[in-house]
Amino acid sequence: MADSDRFVRQAVNVQLTRKKITQRELAKQVGVSYSYINGLLHQGTWSISVMDKVASALGLSNAFELMALAKNERELSDQEVVA
């Protein structure tokens, strides 16, 4: 799931920027430490339960909605490679 994790990280970072939420605020809303969130957003492996909590904190329905955003990030990345 390494590639998928990368695109989930990108999708979360885009949402954090759009919603003007810091990693510290996200960590507090999710109920984990800042270092845990920071690790996920740099190299971590995402579980469905963590994605669900992060998705909820970002105002998304669930992990599947977050994964759909990640899929969009992947498609955009693929288009950049082709272009």
N, C-alpha and C positions, 0 to 999 in steps of 0.2 A: 504493500500500500504506500510505498515511499513517494511515488509520483502523485498519488492522490493526496497524501499528506501535504505535499508542497502546494498543491492547488487550494486545499482547504486553508492553509496558512495565508495564501494570497487573498482569498475571499474574505477571511476574517480581518486581515489588515485593511482591505478596501472598506469594509463595513465600519471598522473602528474610525477610520479617517472621515468617512461620510457622516457618521453620527457624532463625531468629535468626542469619542470615548477613549480614555487612556487605558493602557494595559493594567495599571493599578486599579482603576475603576472596574474594569472587566473582571479582574481577579476577585475583587470584593463581591461583585454581584454573583459570580459563579461559586464563591465559597472556597477558593483555593488561594495559595500564595502567589504573590507577584512573580517570584522566580519560576514557579510552575508554568504560569501563563507565558512568561517570557521564553522559557525553554520550548514550549509547544510552538510558539510563533517563530522560532528559529530553526529547530531541528527535531522537534518532538513527533511522536506517533499519536494520532488522535483516536480515541475510543469513541464509540457511538454515544455512551453516556456523557462524556465530556462535551462532545459536539452538541448534544441536546441542551446542556446547560449553557454553553456559549451562545447557541442559536437563540435561546430564550432571552438571554441578557442583551442580545443585539436586536430584539424585537421580531425575531423570526419564529415561525411555527415550531420547527423541530430540526433535528439533524439532517433530515432529508432535504429540507429547504436550503440549509447551509451547503449540503453536497451539490444541489442544483446550481448554486452560485459558484461553487468550485468548478463544476463542469463548464460553466460559462467562461471562467478564467482560463481553463484549459483550452477551450476552443479559440479564445482570443490569442493565447500564446501560440497555438498551432498556426493561426492565420499569419502571425508576425513572422514565423519561420518560413512559411510559403512565400510571403511577399518579398 
